[in-house]
Each structure stands twice: as C-alpha cells, then as structure tokens.
Amino acid sequence: MNLETGIDPTKEVTGDIMDNDFIEINFGPGKIFPENSSCTFRGKTIPCMVRWSPKGSITSKKLADALAYIDSLDLFPRDNGRNPFLLLDGHNSSEEHNVSYKIALSRAKKNMLHRKLSLHLHSPQLCPTDIITLINEAWAFFFARVSMNKNAIAERGWGPLNRNLLF
C-alpha cells in the first residue's frame, strides 16, 4: 500500500497507530499518506491508478490493466455504434509540458529533501514511498493545467479533431 498511497514523513501523524481508524484519518491530500491525484471527467471523479516497476517502465500488462480500469469506470458512451479511441503520444508530448514537469519535479525533490533535513532524519534521501508525494506536487503545477493541455493539442493540429491524428 505504501508505494501506491505514498508516505510524506514531513506531515504530522494524527492519532495512534493502534487506533482502528489510523489509516483513514491519516489518508488524503496534506496527510502522511497523501494518496494520489484524481481528476474529474464527465462529472465523475477518476482516482489515479498506480502501478510501478523498479525501472519505471510501462509494460503491455500495465497498459492493459490501465485501459481495463478506465473501461470499468464507464466513461465513454458506446451508443450508436461508437467505440472509444485511444491515442498514445509516447515521448512526443509537448516540449513545454516535459520541461515544465521536469522543473517542477526537481523542485519537488529539492523541497522534500529540505523538509526531511529539517526533521533531522538520519541520512535523508528520496525513496519509493516519496514518489506519490513528489508526483502530486509536480503534477498539480503543470500537467493538470487545462490551458497548457489545450496549447499542446493545438500545436499538434489535433483540435478540432481532424485527420492530423492519422499522420
């Protein structure tokens, strides 16, 4: 669970670890178990699905799991013979997004190390349980910005949807 929810050692613990509701009251944004980001689409809140690997790479199994998860949320109507369409952009995301995200992630890492140092932790370092906290901090400032996403879509000539998607 810790890799999927993250652990932010800089947050104050509420209650006692032996309390039945310990995880519940310490779970969510700004708490020791920060949870991962979510978004809203067509009036539904979509929780983040976390999968990880030691090398940080995606596999066909992880992609299939993610698509099955999205499909289980019933987000895309299939009436009138319509089928969902998936466009994988890979590493061709807009330069603005990539650079901004890398800057934000570097800033988040620096902030996390400073927070750990201020707690006088022995050998403070970044570890896998920090990943969710770091991603949440960086994601909110860049990938979650609608205006940047619209610009990236426009740069590619995808909006309005047209045949540029095929090339």
JOHU-V216166 format. One record per residue. N is the residue number from 1. RES is the residue in one letter. PSI is psi as a letter, one per 30 degrees, with the letter a starting at -180 (NA if undefined). Layout:
N:RES:PSI / N:RES:PSI
This chain:
1:M:e / 2:N:e / 3:L:e / 4:E:e / 5:T:f / 6:G:l / 7:I:k / 8:D:j / 9:P:f / 10:T:f / 11:K:l / 12:E:k / 13:V:k / 14:T:k / 15:G:a / 16:D:k / 17:I:f / 18:M:f / 19:D:k / 20:N:e / 21:D:g / 22:F:e / 23:I:e / 24:E:e / 25:I:f / 26:N:g / 27:F:k / 28:G:l / 29:P:k / 30:G:g / 31:K:l / 32:I:e / 33:F:i / 34:P:f / 35:E:l / 36:N:l / 37:S:l / 38:S:l / 39:C:l / 40:T:k / 41:F:k / 42:R:h / 43:G:g / 44:K:k / 45:T:k / 46:I:j / 47:P:l / 48:C:k / 49:M:k / 50:V:k / 51:R:k / 52:W:l / 53:S:l / 54:P:e / 55:K:f / 56:G:g / 57:S:l / 58:I:k / 59:T:l / 60:S:e / 61:K:e / 62:K:e / 63:L:e / 64:A:e / 65:D:e / 66:A:e / 67:L:e / 68:A:e / 69:Y:e / 70:I:e / 71:D:e / 72:S:f / 73:L:f / 74:D:h / 75:L:f / 76:F:j / 77:P:k / 78:R:g / 79:D:l / 80:N:h / 81:G:g / 82:R:k / 83:N:k / 84:P:l / 85:F:k / 86:L:k / 87:L:j / 88:L:j / 89:D:f / 90:G:b / 91:H:g / 92:N:g / 93:S:l / 94:S:k / 95:E:e / 96:E:e / 97:H:e / 98:N:e / 99:V:e / 100:S:e / 101:Y:e / 102:K:e / 103:I:e / 104:A:e / 105:L:e / 106:S:e / 107:R:e / 108:A:e / 109:K:e / 110:K:e / 111:N:e / 112:M:e / 113:L:e / 114:H:e / 115:R:e / 116:K:e / 117:L:e / 118:S:f / 119:L:g / 120:H:h / 121:L:k / 122:H:k / 123:S:i / 124:P:k / 125:Q:l / 126:L:k / 127:C:l / 128:P:e / 129:T:f / 130:D:f / 131:I:e / 132:I:e / 133:T:e / 134:L:e / 135:I:e / 136:N:e / 137:E:e / 138:A:e / 139:W:e / 140:A:e / 141:F:f / 142:F:d / 143:F:f / 144:A:g / 145:R:j / 146:V:e / 147:S:e / 148:M:e / 149:N:e / 150:K:e / 151:N:e / 152:A:e / 153:I:e / 154:A:e / 155:E:e / 156:R:f / 157:G:g / 158:W:f / 159:G:k / 160:P:l / 161:L:k / 162:N:a / 163:R:f / 164:N:f / 165:L:f / 166:L:f / 167:F:NA
